[in-house]
Amino acid sequence: MKVFSKGIVNGKILDKYGKRGNKKRFGMPTLSIPFEIYDAPKDTKSFAVIFDDPDSLNVCNVVWIHWLIANLHKKVVEEGESESSYDFVQGMNTWNDNCYGGPCPPDKPHKYRLTIYALNSDLDLTGNFTLEHLKKEMEGKILETAELYGIYDN
């Protein structure tokens, strides 16, 4: 399985999907990054998504969660669908909001990770779930994973 995003060009996340973008809510960037999933296992029933910032661990002692998705049934998620699409469930990001919150590295360029999980079933999750709930629900249901990385400059 592979994941691709036209929002990541030459290894860099385009400005509009992070703190230099024009779409914000309470200071949090909200224009979600688009992505496409290729070559998923044939038995895939749904996808789960984690978009996070492992580099934040050195700054704030947590891996910052930017976006959580469960029960995704399509292979293409368009730009901005965090605010406009209701055909998947979104969990809580580290800003304590259940939507996309874009990159805002405070200290230096950070390397962000988009992880896609192909699952053999839907998950028993509703909006506002946490990363811990997502991981627990995925146990024993993961068929394959794919990761994509992109850098966002501070």
N, C-alpha and C positions, 0 to 999 in steps of 0.2 A: 504494500500500500504506500502511496505517496500523497503529499499535500503540497500545493502550490498556491502562492498569493501574488496577484498583480499589485498588491500594496507593498511588496518588498522588491526593490529594484537594486541590483548589484549588491545584495546583502544588507541593504539599509531599508528601514521602514520609512515610507513616505511621511513627510512632515504633517500632512493633514490628518493622520490617524493618531497623533499625539499632542503634546502640549503646545505645539506651534500651529495646530489646526484651528479652524474658525468655529467649530461646533463644540460647545461646552455647556455643562450644567453644574452650577456651584463650583466652578473652577476645574471640573473633571472633564477631560476630552471624551466626547461621546460618539464620534464618527467611527463606527466599527470597521475593522479591516476585512476585506473580502478574502475568501479562500475557496479552493476546489480540491476535492478528494478524488484520487485516481486509484484504480486497481484494488479496490476493497475486496476482502474475501467474499465469496459468493453467498455464504450463510449470514452475512451481516443483516441485522434487523434494525439497528440504529447506531448512531455515533454519539460520542461524548467528546467535549472539547475543553481543554485547559489552555488559556493564554496567560503566561506568567513571566516574572522577571527574577531569575535566579540570582542575578548580580545585586539585587536589593538586600540580600541576606547580609552583606558586608556593611550596609548603610543603616538598616532599620531592624536587623535581627530576625526578619521574616522574609520568605519568598513572597513577593507582592503578587497577588492574584488580580489580573486585569479583566478576565472574562471566563465564565463557566457556562457551558451549554450541555444539556442532556436531551435525550429523545429527539435527536436530529435525524430526519429521515431522507434528506436530500444530500446530494454531493456538491452542490454549489451554494455558497452563502455570499450574497452580494454586499457591497459596501453599504453601511448604515443599517443593516437588518436588525441590529440589536434594538433599535428604537421602532422599527416598522413591521417586523415579522412576528407573528404569533404562532408559528408552526413548530416551535421548539421551546424548551423550558430553560430559563436562565437562572443561575445561582448568584450568590452574593460575592462581589469582589471585595478587595481589601478596603475600599472606600465605604463599605457597608451599603452598597446599592446593587440591585439585581439587574445589571446591564453591563455593557462594555465600558471600561474606563481605560483610556489610552495611555501610552508610555509618557512618563514625566521624570526621567532620571535626574536626581538632584545634584549629583557630584561629578559624573563623567559619563561617557557613552556606555549604555547598558546593552547587553545581548538578551533579547526577549525570545521566548520559546512558545511556539504554537504546537500543541500535542493533540493529535486526533486518535481516538480509540474506536475501533470497530467492535461492536458488541453483538452478542447472539440474541439479545432481547432488548426491550425497552426497560427503563429504570423506574422504580417506584419513587419518583421525586416530583415535587411541585415547586413553584417559584420560591425564591429565597433560600434554597439549599446551600450548604457550605461545602467547601472542598472536602472536608472529612466525610460528610454524607455521600458525596459523589464517589469518593474512593471506596467507601464501604459497599455502596450499591453495585459498583463495577466488579467486585470480587467474584471470580469464577466465571465472568461473562465476557472477558476481553479476548477477542480473536486475533487482533493485530493492532500495532500502534505505528504512527508515523509522526515525525517531528520536523518542524521548519523553524529556522532561527533568523532573526533580523536585528540589526543594531539601530538604536535610536540615540542620536546625539543629545547631550545636555545643552 
